[in-house]
Structure formats: structure tokens, C-alpha cells
Amino acid sequence: MTPFLRRLAGAAVLLAWGAPAAALDPTQPPAVLRALPAAATASTVPPAAVPERLRLQGLRLGPAPSALINGQVLSPGQRWQGHTLLRLETDAAVLRDPEGRLLRLLLLPSSPSAAAPAPRGNRP
């Protein structure tokens, strides 16, 4: 082991030995939040007032089509939390939100490369 690696390993041991276990756990909240009382970290907005982001989790096409949105199975025409499922596509669900806007939820998120134009040239 080189002298540099020996010093680096020694420094890591000293840092880990002096730090509390919670500081080394990446699943724990930052120390600033752990120091606050529980009442200070609680949100003042009731959970019902915060709208949940809609996620399309699955589609079933065919004679009895349905969509799985945030764990809720919906058929076209059904309403859930003010949203109405209008139609299903092969890769998306189209809904109308409570304000009347159309939402198109994709089954798979689009990647930046998918939006790029296809390369030109000879195709096999």
C-alpha cells in the first residue's frame, strides 16, 4: 500500500469513528431536520390540499379497457378525484382534469433520445 493510500484510509477511519452513525446513514434526514422538533417539521397544509401527481401505471386494452392510475383502476368515462378518463391509447391515457384541461399520461416516460430526429442515410 502506498503512503498516500495509507493516509487516505487512516483519515477515512478517523472521520467515520468521530461521526455519529446517523450522519453516515444516507437514508436518514439531514442533521438540520433531525434537530427540529416534530411539530416544526410537520406541514401546515393538510394532505388533502396537496394534489397528488397522476401516474399511469398500467393499461389494459381490448373489449374491457381500463387504466391503472395511482393504484386506482378506471374504465373510460369513470371519474376519480375530479378527473375523468376520456380514452385509452396504446401507450397513454387521456383524462380531463377538474378545470377542464386535457391530460395525456404516458405509460413510459419519453427519453431525450426518443425526441431526437432519426438519422438520415442508407437503411439496411
DSSP file with accessible surface (Angstrom, degrees, kcal/mol):
  #  RESIDUE AA STRUCTURE BP1 BP2  ACC     N-H-->O    O-->H-N    N-H-->O    O-->H-N    TCO  KAPPA ALPHA  PHI   PSI    X-CA   Y-CA   Z-CA
    1    1 A M              0   0  152      0, 0.0     0, 0.0     0, 0.0     0, 0.0   0.000 360.0 360.0 360.0 134.1    0.0    0.0    0.0
    2    2 A T     >  -     0   0   74      1,-0.1     4,-2.3     4,-0.0     5,-0.2  -0.329 360.0-112.5 -74.0 157.5    1.4    3.4   -1.0
    3    3 A P  H  > S+     0   0   77      0, 0.0     4,-2.4     0, 0.0     5,-0.2   0.877 117.5  54.9 -58.6 -35.7    1.9    6.1    1.7
    4    4 A F  H  > S+     0   0  129      1,-0.2     4,-2.6     2,-0.2     5,-0.2   0.945 109.2  45.5 -63.7 -46.6   -0.9    8.2    0.1
    5    5 A L  H  > S+     0   0   84      1,-0.2     4,-2.7     2,-0.2     5,-0.2   0.879 111.3  53.8 -65.6 -36.0   -3.4    5.3    0.3
    6    6 A R  H  X S+     0   0  148     -4,-2.3     4,-2.3     2,-0.2    -1,-0.2   0.929 111.3  45.0 -62.7 -43.6   -2.4    4.6    3.9
    7    7 A R  H  X S+     0   0  173     -4,-2.4     4,-2.5     2,-0.2    -2,-0.2   0.908 113.1  51.1 -66.5 -39.6   -3.0    8.2    4.9
    8    8 A L  H  X S+     0   0   98     -4,-2.6     4,-2.2     2,-0.2    -2,-0.2   0.926 111.4  46.9 -64.1 -43.7   -6.3    8.3    3.0
    9    9 A A  H  X S+     0   0   46     -4,-2.7     4,-2.2     2,-0.2    -1,-0.2   0.911 112.2  50.9 -64.7 -40.3   -7.5    5.1    4.7
   10   10 A G  H  X S+     0   0   33     -4,-2.3     4,-2.4    -5,-0.2    -2,-0.2   0.917 109.8  49.6 -64.0 -40.5   -6.4    6.5    8.1
   11   11 A A  H  X S+     0   0   45     -4,-2.5     4,-2.6     1,-0.2    -1,-0.2   0.907 109.7  51.6 -65.1 -39.6   -8.3    9.7    7.5
   12   12 A A  H  X S+     0   0   56     -4,-2.2     4,-2.6     2,-0.2     5,-0.2   0.914 110.1  49.1 -64.1 -39.9  -11.5    7.8    6.5
   13   13 A V  H  X S+     0   0   98     -4,-2.2     4,-2.6     2,-0.2     5,-0.2   0.930 111.9  48.5 -65.6 -42.8  -11.3    5.7    9.7
   14   14 A L  H  X S+     0   0  116     -4,-2.4     4,-2.1     2,-0.2    -2,-0.2   0.916 113.0  47.8 -64.4 -40.7  -10.9    8.8   11.8
   15   15 A L  H  X S+     0   0  131     -4,-2.6     4,-1.2     1,-0.2    -2,-0.2   0.923 114.9  45.0 -65.6 -43.3  -13.8   10.6   10.1
   16   16 A A  H  < S+     0   0   48     -4,-2.6    -2,-0.2    -5,-0.2    -1,-0.2   0.879 112.7  51.7 -68.4 -36.4  -16.0    7.5   10.4
   17   17 A W  H  < S+     0   0  213     -4,-2.6    -2,-0.2    -5,-0.2    -1,-0.2   0.901 113.1  44.2 -68.9 -35.6  -15.0    7.0   14.1
   18   18 A G  H  < S+     0   0   65     -4,-2.1    -1,-0.2    -5,-0.2    -2,-0.2   0.679 100.5  82.6 -83.3 -16.9  -15.8   10.6   15.1
   19   19 A A  S  < S-     0   0   32     -4,-1.2     5,-0.1    -5,-0.2     2,-0.0  -0.661  85.3-112.3 -91.5 142.7  -19.1   10.8   13.2
   20   20 A P    >>  -     0   0   87      0, 0.0     3,-0.8     0, 0.0     4,-0.8  -0.359  29.1-114.1 -66.5 154.2  -22.3    9.5   14.7
   21   21 A A  H >> S+     0   0   85      1,-0.3     3,-0.8     2,-0.2     4,-0.7   0.855 114.8  58.6 -60.1 -36.5  -23.8    6.5   12.9
   22   22 A A  H >4 S+     0   0   37      1,-0.2     3,-0.5     2,-0.2    -1,-0.3   0.836  99.4  58.6 -64.7 -30.1  -26.9    8.6   11.8
   23   23 A A  H <4 S+     0   0   57     -3,-0.8    -1,-0.2     1,-0.2    -2,-0.2   0.785 107.5  47.1 -70.3 -24.2  -24.6   11.0    9.9
   24   24 A L  H << S+     0   0  102     -4,-0.8    -1,-0.2    -3,-0.8    -2,-0.2   0.558  90.5  93.7 -92.0 -10.4  -23.2    8.2    7.9
   25   25 A D    X<  -     0   0   62     -4,-0.7     3,-1.6    -3,-0.5    -1,-0.0  -0.745  60.3-160.4 -87.3 113.3  -26.6    6.7    7.0
   26   26 A P  T 3  S+     0   0  124      0, 0.0    -1,-0.1     0, 0.0    -4,-0.0   0.672  87.9  63.6 -69.3 -12.5  -27.8    8.1    3.6
   27   27 A T  T 3  S+     0   0  111      2,-0.1    -5,-0.0    -3,-0.0    -2,-0.0   0.587  86.0  90.5 -85.8  -8.7  -31.4    7.1    4.4
   28   28 A Q  S <  S-     0   0   83     -3,-1.6     3,-0.1    -6,-0.3     6,-0.0  -0.561  85.8-106.4 -84.8 149.3  -31.6    9.5    7.4
   29   29 A P        -     0   0   58      0, 0.0    -1,-0.1     0, 0.0     5,-0.1  -0.289  52.3 -77.8 -66.3 161.0  -32.8   13.1    7.0
   30   30 A P    >>  -     0   0   82      0, 0.0     4,-1.9     0, 0.0     3,-0.6  -0.181  42.8-110.4 -57.4 154.9  -30.1   15.8    7.2
   31   31 A A  H 3> S+     0   0   62      1,-0.2     4,-1.7     2,-0.2     5,-0.1   0.836 116.5  61.9 -58.7 -33.0  -28.9   16.8   10.7
   32   32 A V  H 3> S+     0   0  111      1,-0.2     4,-0.6     2,-0.2    -1,-0.2   0.920 107.9  42.4 -60.8 -42.2  -30.7   20.1   10.4
   33   33 A L  H <4 S+     0   0   86     -3,-0.6     3,-0.5     1,-0.2    -1,-0.2   0.842 110.1  56.3 -75.2 -32.5  -34.1   18.4   10.1
   34   34 A R  H  < S+     0   0   94     -4,-1.9    -1,-0.2     1,-0.2    -2,-0.2   0.821 103.9  55.6 -66.8 -28.0  -33.3   15.9   12.8
   35   35 A A  H  < S+     0   0   86     -4,-1.7    -1,-0.2    -5,-0.2    -2,-0.2   0.730  91.4  88.9 -77.8 -20.7  -32.6   18.7   15.3
   36   36 A L  S  < S-     0   0   80     -4,-0.6     5,-0.1    -3,-0.5    -3,-0.0  -0.477  87.5-106.2 -77.3 147.9  -36.0   20.3   14.8
   37   37 A P    >>  -     0   0   88      0, 0.0     4,-1.1     0, 0.0     3,-0.9  -0.332  32.6-109.6 -67.0 157.4  -38.9   19.3   16.9
   38   38 A A  H 3> S+     0   0   83      1,-0.3     4,-1.1     2,-0.2     3,-0.4   0.854 117.1  58.0 -59.0 -35.8  -41.5   17.1   15.2
   39   39 A A  H 34 S+     0   0   87      1,-0.2    -1,-0.3     2,-0.2     3,-0.2   0.852 103.3  53.5 -65.6 -31.8  -44.1   20.0   15.2
   40   40 A A  H <4 S+     0   0   61     -3,-0.9    -1,-0.2     1,-0.2    -2,-0.2   0.794 108.9  48.1 -75.1 -25.7  -41.8   22.2   13.3
   41   41 A T  H  < S+     0   0   77     -4,-1.1    -1,-0.2    -3,-0.4    -2,-0.2   0.650  89.0 100.9 -89.0 -14.8  -41.3   19.6   10.5
   42   42 A A  S  < S-     0   0   61     -4,-1.1     2,-0.1    -3,-0.2    -3,-0.0  -0.457  81.2-111.9 -70.9 141.3  -45.0   18.9   10.1
   43   43 A S        -     0   0   90     -2,-0.1    -1,-0.1     1,-0.1    -2,-0.1  -0.465  11.8-147.8 -72.9 142.9  -46.6   20.6    7.1
   44   44 A T  S    S+     0   0  142     -2,-0.1    -1,-0.1     2,-0.1    -2,-0.0   0.585  79.9  84.0 -85.4 -10.2  -49.1   23.3    7.9
   45   45 A V  S    S-     0   0   68      1,-0.0    -2,-0.1     2,-0.0     5,-0.1  -0.805  89.5-117.0 -93.4 129.2  -51.0   22.4    4.7
   46   46 A P    >>  -     0   0   81      0, 0.0     3,-1.6     0, 0.0     4,-0.6  -0.359  24.2-118.1 -62.5 146.0  -53.5   19.5    5.1
   47   47 A P  G >4 S+     0   0  118      0, 0.0     3,-0.9     0, 0.0    -2,-0.0   0.823 111.9  61.3 -57.2 -31.4  -52.5   16.5    3.0
   48   48 A A  G 34 S+     0   0  103      1,-0.2     4,-0.1     3,-0.0    -3,-0.0   0.781  97.7  59.1 -67.4 -24.0  -55.8   16.7    1.0
   49   49 A A  G <4 S+     0   0   62     -3,-1.6    -1,-0.2     2,-0.1    -4,-0.0   0.696  89.3  80.5 -79.6 -17.9  -54.9   20.2   -0.2
   50   50 A V  S << S-     0   0   87     -3,-0.9     2,-0.1    -4,-0.6    -1,-0.0  -0.802  84.9-131.6 -91.2 115.0  -51.7   19.0   -1.9
   51   51 A P        -     0   0  116      0, 0.0     2,-0.3     0, 0.0    -2,-0.1  -0.427  17.2-126.5 -69.8 138.6  -52.6   17.5   -5.3
   52   52 A E        -     0   0  114     -2,-0.1     2,-0.3    -4,-0.1    -4,-0.0  -0.664  24.6-113.1 -84.4 136.7  -51.1   14.1   -6.0
   53   53 A R        -     0   0  193     -2,-0.3     2,-0.3     1,-0.1    -1,-0.1  -0.542  34.0-123.4 -70.0 128.3  -49.2   13.8   -9.2
   54   54 A L        -     0   0   22     -2,-0.3     2,-0.4    15,-0.0    -1,-0.1  -0.571  29.7-172.2 -78.2 134.1  -51.0   11.4  -11.5
   55   55 A R        -     0   0  127     -2,-0.3    15,-2.0    50,-0.1     2,-0.7  -0.994  20.7-139.3-129.6 127.3  -49.0    8.4  -12.7
   56   56 A L  E     +A   69   0A  14     50,-0.4    13,-0.2    -2,-0.4     3,-0.1  -0.756  26.7 172.0 -83.1 118.0  -50.2    5.9  -15.3
   57   57 A Q  E     -     0   0A  76     11,-3.5     2,-0.3    -2,-0.7    12,-0.2   0.614  58.0  -6.2-105.1 -17.2  -49.1    2.5  -14.0
   58   58 A G  E     -A   68   0A  21     10,-1.1    10,-2.7     2,-0.0     2,-0.4  -0.966  52.0-147.5-172.9 157.5  -50.7    0.1  -16.5
   59   59 A L  E     -A   67   0A  42     -2,-0.3     2,-0.4     8,-0.2     8,-0.2  -0.988   2.0-166.3-133.0 143.3  -53.1   -0.2  -19.4
   60   60 A R  E     -A   66   0A 146      6,-2.8     6,-2.3    -2,-0.4     2,-0.2  -0.971  16.4-174.3-128.7 115.3  -55.5   -3.0  -20.4
   61   61 A L        +     0   0   86     -2,-0.4     3,-0.2     4,-0.2    28,-0.0  -0.602  38.0  64.4-102.5 166.0  -56.8   -2.7  -24.0
   62   62 A G  S    S-     0   0   49     -2,-0.2    -2,-0.1     1,-0.2     0, 0.0  -0.876 104.2 -19.4 123.0-153.6  -59.4   -4.9  -25.6
   63   63 A P  S    S+     0   0  145      0, 0.0    -1,-0.2     0, 0.0    -2,-0.0   0.806 140.9  32.0 -65.7 -29.4  -63.1   -5.5  -25.0
   64   64 A A  S    S-     0   0   66     -3,-0.2    -4,-0.0     2,-0.0     0, 0.0  -0.615  86.5-170.0-125.4  74.2  -63.0   -4.2  -21.4
   65   65 A P        +     0   0   41      0, 0.0     2,-0.3     0, 0.0    -4,-0.2  -0.284  12.3 163.1 -69.7 147.9  -60.3   -1.5  -21.5
   66   66 A S  E     -A   60   0A   8     -6,-2.3    -6,-2.8     9,-0.2     2,-0.4  -0.979  25.6-141.0-156.0 163.5  -59.0    0.1  -18.2
   67   67 A A  E     -AB  59  74A   1      7,-2.7     7,-2.8    -2,-0.3     2,-0.7  -0.978  12.0-138.9-129.8 143.5  -56.1    2.1  -16.9
   68   68 A L  E     +AB  58  73A  61    -10,-2.7   -11,-3.5    -2,-0.4   -10,-1.1  -0.910  30.3 174.3-101.9 109.3  -54.3    1.8  -13.6
   69   69 A I  E >   -AB  56  72A   1      3,-2.7     3,-2.2    -2,-0.7   -13,-0.2  -0.976  69.5 -22.6-122.6 116.9  -53.7    5.4  -12.4
   70   70 A N  T 3  S-     0   0   25    -15,-2.0    -1,-0.1    -2,-0.5   -14,-0.1   0.868 127.6 -51.0  50.9  40.5  -52.1    5.9   -8.9
   71   71 A G  T 3  S+     0   0   54    -16,-0.2     2,-0.5     1,-0.2    -1,-0.3   0.459 116.0 115.3  81.8   1.1  -53.3    2.4   -7.9
   72   72 A Q  E <   -B   69   0A  84     -3,-2.2    -3,-2.7     8,-0.0     2,-0.5  -0.897  60.5-139.7-108.9 127.4  -56.9    3.0   -9.0
   73   73 A V  E     -B   68   0A  81     -2,-0.5     2,-0.4    -5,-0.2    -5,-0.2  -0.758  28.5-179.2 -86.9 123.4  -58.4    1.0  -11.9
   74   74 A L  E     -B   67   0A   4     -7,-2.8    -7,-2.7    -2,-0.5     3,-0.0  -0.968  18.1-154.0-125.7 142.6  -60.5    3.2  -14.1
   75   75 A S    >   -     0   0   50     -2,-0.4     3,-2.4    -9,-0.2    10,-0.3  -0.760  48.3 -75.9-104.1 156.9  -62.6    2.5  -17.3
   76   76 A P  T 3  S+     0   0   58      0, 0.0    10,-0.2     0, 0.0    -1,-0.1  -0.247 121.9  26.1 -53.7 134.0  -63.3    5.2  -19.9
   77   77 A G  T 3  S+     0   0   56      8,-3.7     2,-0.1     1,-0.4     9,-0.1   0.123  93.5 121.3  97.7 -19.5  -66.0    7.5  -18.6
   78   78 A Q    <   -     0   0   92     -3,-2.4     7,-2.5     7,-0.1    -1,-0.4  -0.457  52.7-140.2 -78.8 151.8  -65.2    6.9  -14.9
   79   79 A R  E     +C   84   0B 165      5,-0.2     2,-0.3    -2,-0.1     5,-0.2  -0.856  19.9 176.4-111.7 147.8  -64.2    9.8  -12.6
   80   80 A W  E >  S-C   83   0B  44      3,-2.6     3,-2.3    -2,-0.3    -6,-0.0  -0.932  72.4 -15.0-152.6 122.9  -61.6    9.8   -9.8
   81   81 A Q  T 3  S-     0   0  111     -2,-0.3     3,-0.1     1,-0.3    -2,-0.0   0.863 129.5 -51.3  51.0  41.0  -60.6   12.8   -7.7
   82   82 A G  T 3  S+     0   0   22      1,-0.3     2,-0.4    15,-0.1    -1,-0.3   0.355 115.4 115.8  84.2  -8.0  -62.3   15.1  -10.2
   83   83 A H  E <   -C   80   0B  29     -3,-2.3    -3,-2.6    14,-0.1     2,-0.5  -0.775  52.0-152.5 -96.1 139.6  -60.5   13.6  -13.2
   84   84 A T  E     -CD  79  96B  25     12,-2.2    12,-2.2    -2,-0.4     2,-0.7  -0.950  14.1-133.1-112.6 127.6  -62.5   11.9  -15.9
   85   85 A L  E     + D   0  95B   0     -7,-2.5    -8,-3.7    -2,-0.5    10,-0.2  -0.698  28.1 176.6 -78.4 115.6  -60.9    9.2  -18.0
   86   86 A L  E     -     0   0B  59      8,-2.7     2,-0.3    -2,-0.7     9,-0.2   0.908  55.2 -21.8 -87.7 -51.0  -61.8   10.0  -21.6
   87   87 A R  E     - D   0  94B 124      7,-1.4     7,-2.8   -11,-0.1     2,-0.4  -0.988  52.5-125.2-157.4 163.8  -60.0    7.4  -23.7
   88   88 A L  E     - D   0  93B  29     -2,-0.3     2,-0.2     5,-0.2     5,-0.2  -0.920  20.2-169.5-115.3 141.5  -57.1    4.9  -23.8
   89   89 A E        -     0   0   46      3,-3.3     3,-0.3    -2,-0.4    -2,-0.0  -0.679  43.6 -93.7-116.6 176.2  -54.3    4.8  -26.3
   90   90 A T  S    S+     0   0  120     -2,-0.2   -31,-0.1     1,-0.2   -29,-0.1   0.804 123.5  14.1 -64.6 -26.3  -51.7    2.1  -26.9
   91   91 A D  S    S+     0   0   73      1,-0.1    16,-3.0    16,-0.0    17,-0.4   0.251 126.8  39.3-131.6  12.6  -49.2    4.0  -24.7
   92   92 A A  E     - E   0 106B   0     -3,-0.3    -3,-3.3    14,-0.3     2,-0.4  -0.978  58.7-134.0-157.1 165.3  -51.2    6.6  -22.9
   93   93 A A  E     -DE  88 105B   0     12,-2.1    12,-2.9    -2,-0.3     2,-0.5  -0.986  20.1-147.2-124.9 136.8  -54.4    7.6  -21.1
   94   94 A V  E     +DE  87 104B   4     -7,-2.8    -8,-2.7    -2,-0.4    -7,-1.4  -0.928  23.8 173.7-109.2 125.3  -56.3   10.8  -21.8
   95   95 A L  E     -DE  85 103B   2      8,-3.0     8,-3.3    -2,-0.5     2,-0.5  -0.863  29.6-133.0-125.1 161.7  -58.1   12.5  -18.9
   96   96 A R  E     -DE  84 102B 106    -12,-2.2   -12,-2.2    -2,-0.3     6,-0.2  -0.971  27.5-143.3-113.5 126.2  -59.9   15.8  -18.3
   97   97 A D    >   -     0   0    9      4,-2.9     3,-2.2    -2,-0.5   -14,-0.1  -0.277  33.0 -92.7 -83.3 173.5  -58.9   17.5  -15.1
   98   98 A P  T 3  S+     0   0   76      0, 0.0    -1,-0.1     0, 0.0   -16,-0.1   0.781 126.6  55.0 -59.5 -24.6  -61.4   19.4  -12.8
   99   99 A E  T 3  S-     0   0  132      2,-0.1   -17,-0.0     1,-0.0    -2,-0.0   0.434 121.8-105.7 -87.4  -1.1  -60.5   22.7  -14.6
  100  100 A G  S <  S+     0   0   34     -3,-2.2     2,-0.2     1,-0.3   -17,-0.0   0.472  74.5 137.7  93.8   1.6  -61.4   21.2  -18.0
  101  101 A R        -     0   0  149      1,-0.1    -4,-2.9    -5,-0.0     2,-0.4  -0.527  54.2-119.4 -81.0 149.2  -57.9   20.7  -19.3
  102  102 A L  E     -E   96   0B 101     -6,-0.2     2,-0.4    -2,-0.2    -6,-0.2  -0.723  26.5-164.9 -88.2 135.9  -56.9   17.6  -21.1
  103  103 A L  E     -E   95   0B  53     -8,-3.3    -8,-3.0    -2,-0.4     2,-0.6  -0.976   7.4-160.7-120.0 134.9  -54.1   15.5  -19.6
  104  104 A R  E     -E   94   0B 128     -2,-0.4     2,-0.6   -10,-0.2   -10,-0.2  -0.945   9.3-162.3-116.3 109.1  -52.2   12.8  -21.5
  105  105 A L  E     -E   93   0B  27    -12,-2.9   -12,-2.1    -2,-0.6     2,-0.3  -0.818  11.1-144.1 -94.2 121.1  -50.5   10.4  -19.1
  106  106 A L  E     -E   92   0B  65     -2,-0.6   -50,-0.4   -14,-0.2   -14,-0.3  -0.645   7.9-143.5 -84.9 143.3  -47.8    8.3  -20.8
  107  107 A L  S    S+     0   0   58    -16,-3.0    -1,-0.1    -2,-0.3   -15,-0.1   0.928  93.4  28.5 -69.4 -43.5  -47.2    4.7  -19.8
  108  108 A L  S    S-     0   0  135    -17,-0.4    -1,-0.2    -3,-0.1     3,-0.1  -0.959  94.4-114.2-117.8 132.9  -43.5    5.1  -20.2
  109  109 A P        -     0   0  117      0, 0.0     2,-0.2     0, 0.0    -2,-0.0  -0.354  36.2-110.4 -64.7 143.9  -41.7    8.4  -19.8
  110  110 A S        -     0   0   95      1,-0.0    -4,-0.0     2,-0.0     3,-0.0  -0.526  28.7-138.6 -75.7 141.9  -40.2    9.7  -23.0
  111  111 A S    >>  -     0   0   53     -2,-0.2     4,-0.9     1,-0.1     3,-0.9  -0.685  19.9-116.6 -96.9 154.8  -36.4    9.7  -23.2
  112  112 A P  H >> S+     0   0  120      0, 0.0     4,-0.6     0, 0.0     3,-0.6   0.869 116.3  56.0 -59.2 -32.1  -34.4   12.6  -24.7
  113  113 A S  H 34 S+     0   0   96      1,-0.2     3,-0.5     2,-0.2    -3,-0.0   0.799  98.7  61.5 -71.9 -25.4  -33.1   10.3  -27.4
  114  114 A A  H <4 S+     0   0   71     -3,-0.9    -1,-0.2     1,-0.2     4,-0.1   0.815 102.7  51.1 -69.4 -27.6  -36.7    9.4  -28.4
  115  115 A A  H << S+     0   0   90     -4,-0.9    -1,-0.2    -3,-0.6    -2,-0.2   0.646  89.1 100.6 -82.7 -15.0  -37.3   13.0  -29.3
  116  116 A A  S  < S-     0   0   57     -4,-0.6    -3,-0.0    -3,-0.5     2,-0.0  -0.438  84.4-103.9 -71.5 143.5  -34.2   13.3  -31.5
  117  117 A P        -     0   0  120      0, 0.0    -1,-0.1     0, 0.0     3,-0.1  -0.332  41.0 -98.6 -65.7 150.7  -34.8   13.0  -35.2
  118  118 A A        -     0   0   65      1,-0.1     2,-0.0    -3,-0.1    -4,-0.0  -0.410  45.3-101.8 -67.4 142.0  -33.9    9.7  -36.9
  119  119 A P        -     0   0  114      0, 0.0     2,-0.2     0, 0.0    -1,-0.1  -0.374  35.4-130.2 -66.2 143.6  -30.5    9.8  -38.6
  120  120 A R        +     0   0  248     -3,-0.1     2,-0.3    -2,-0.0     0, 0.0  -0.611  58.2  75.7 -91.3 155.3  -30.6   10.2  -42.4
  121  121 A G  S    S-     0   0   60     -2,-0.2     2,-0.3     2,-0.0     0, 0.0  -0.911  84.1 -19.4 140.9-168.1  -28.7    7.9  -44.7
  122  122 A N        -     0   0  171     -2,-0.3     0, 0.0     1,-0.0     0, 0.0  -0.534  55.0-155.1 -74.2 135.4  -28.9    4.5  -46.1
  123  123 A R              0   0  193     -2,-0.3    -2,-0.0     1,-0.0    -3,-0.0  -0.897 360.0 360.0-109.2 142.8  -31.1    2.0  -44.3
  124  124 A P              0   0  180      0, 0.0    -1,-0.0     0, 0.0     0, 0.0  -0.223 360.0 360.0 -71.3 360.0  -30.4   -1.7  -44.5
